[in-house]
């Protein structure tokens, strides 16, 4: 987190208006209920609307632990799935790697953000979890893939994709490509 700025404190659930006030580069500390999901959990959410999970996710953050992808039944091609944001009213996705243009478009259209949690700090971040409220789909998905319902306190993150269509990931990729092109030009 950027120590020169005061982090924005968020208490979940948050409104679309609260999320639209956030911009790429903003530091946040969020508190409240979040659900975690890995690949199997995201696939479950992408298949159909589960009313009990929709009630838990509305206005909250989904702590993303694996790519949200789905396989086209006809072409068998994989694609990023952004439908979960709209279907469940998720206001933020927390992860470590950013997401693609389809997710950025969904964030903009539905008033949500992508928050980058610092990788390699699992122990420190785990201290921000104050309670495990429960687990969903444990029998169906197993311990690591189940959706864990957690209470967190002042969980630190940085907005890297916002509800205005801005993406720090895309900017950095562009800067990286420009730097590579410059290096290639100079080395010839």
N, C-alpha and C positions, 0 to 999 in steps of 0.2 A: 504494500500500500504506500501511497505517496504521503510521506510524513509532513510535507509542507502545507497540506490542505486538511481541513477538518472533514472526517468521513461523514457521509450521510447516514443517519440512523433510520432504519426501516423496521417496522413491526408488521409481521405477516398476520392476516392477509393484507395486501395492498390493493389500491384501486388502479384502474387504467391511468387516471390523472397523475397519481403518484409516480408511476413508472415512466410516463411521458416527460416528467421533470428531470429524469436521469439522462446523462449524456456519456458518450464514450470517454473514458479516462476518469470518471467519477469513482472515488473510493466509497465503499458502503460497508456498514456493519448491520447485518440483519438478524432479527430475533423472531422466534415463533416456530410454527410447525412446518416442516419440509418432508417430502417423500423422496427416497432414493430409488433409483431404478437403473439396472444394467440392461444389456441387450434383450433378454427375454421379457423383462418388465416393460420395456418400451414397445416391443412387438405386441404384447398383450394390450397395452393402451391404444396402439394404432389400429387394432382389429375392430374394436367396437366400443361404444360408450358403456362404462361401468358406473352406474349411479352412485354407489358408495364411495368410489375413488374420486369421482367428479366433485362430490361434496368436500372431500379432503383437499383436493388440488386447487379448487377455485380461489384465485387471488393469492396463491402461494407459489413457492419455488419447487421445482423438481431438480434434485441433485443428480445430474447426469453422470453416469459412471461408464458408459460405453456408447458407441455411435447409435443413433436412431436411424435404422435402415429397414427397408422392406424389399422383398423380392417380387418383381412383377410376375404374376402367375403365367402370363403368356410368353414373354420374352426371356424370363428368368434373369433379367438385368436387375441390379441392386440400385436403389435410389434412397436419398435422404428423405425422411418422413417428417413433415412439419405439422401434420394434421392434429397432433396431440395438443399443441398450444391452443388452437381454436376449440377443439372438442371438449377439453377439460378446463378451459379458462385459466391456464397456467400463466402467471405473470413474470416468471423468470426461469431460466435454465442455468444451473450452476455446473461448471465443469472446468477442464484444464486445457482444452485445445481449440475452442472456437467451433463454429459450424459453417455450413455453406450458404450460398445465395438463397436457396429455398427457405431455410430457417430465418435468414435475415428478413426476407419478404414477409414471412409469417409474424415475426416480431413487430415489424412496422404496422402491418395490417391489424393486428389484434392487441397492440399495446403491451408488449413484453420486452424483456432484456435478457442478454446472455451475460452472466457474471463469471469472471475468471477467478477460481480459487487457486491459490498458490500450490503447485505440486511439491511433493517431497516433504510436506509438513503434516503428514497424517496424524501423528501423535498430538501436535499442537492443535490442529483443527478438531480432533476428537474431544479435546477438553472443552470445546464450545458446545458439545452435545450435552444437554442437561438432563434429558430423559428419553427413553425409548417408549413411545406411546403404544406401539404395537407393530405387527407385521402383517402384510397382505400377500396372498398367493404363495405362502411358504410351502405347502404340500405340493402345489403344482410346479413351482419353479426352483425350489431348494433355497438354502440359506443365502448364498451369494447373489442369486438372481431375484430374490423376493423383493417386494417394495416395502422398505422400512420406513415407518412413521416416526420421525424424530423431532424433538424439541431442541432448538439451538438458541444460544445467547450470544449476541454480538459476533456473529460469524463473519470474518473479513473476506471481502472480494472486491474486484475492480470491474466496472462495466466495460466490456470490450465489444459488445454489439448492442445498439440501442433501438428504441422504438421509432427513431427518426430515419432509419435506414443506414446509419453509419456503422462501420465495422473497423475496429483497430486491426483485426486479423487481415482484412483485405488491404488496408493501407500498408501494413508491414510486408505482406507478400509482394505488393507493388514496389516498395522500396528495396526489397531483397532482389527482385528481378532487375531493377534499375542498377543496383550495385554490381550484380553479376555481369550485366551488359557492359558497364563501365570497365570492370576488371578485364573482361574478355577483349575489349577494344584496346586497352593499354598493353595487354600481354602479346598482341599480334605484332 
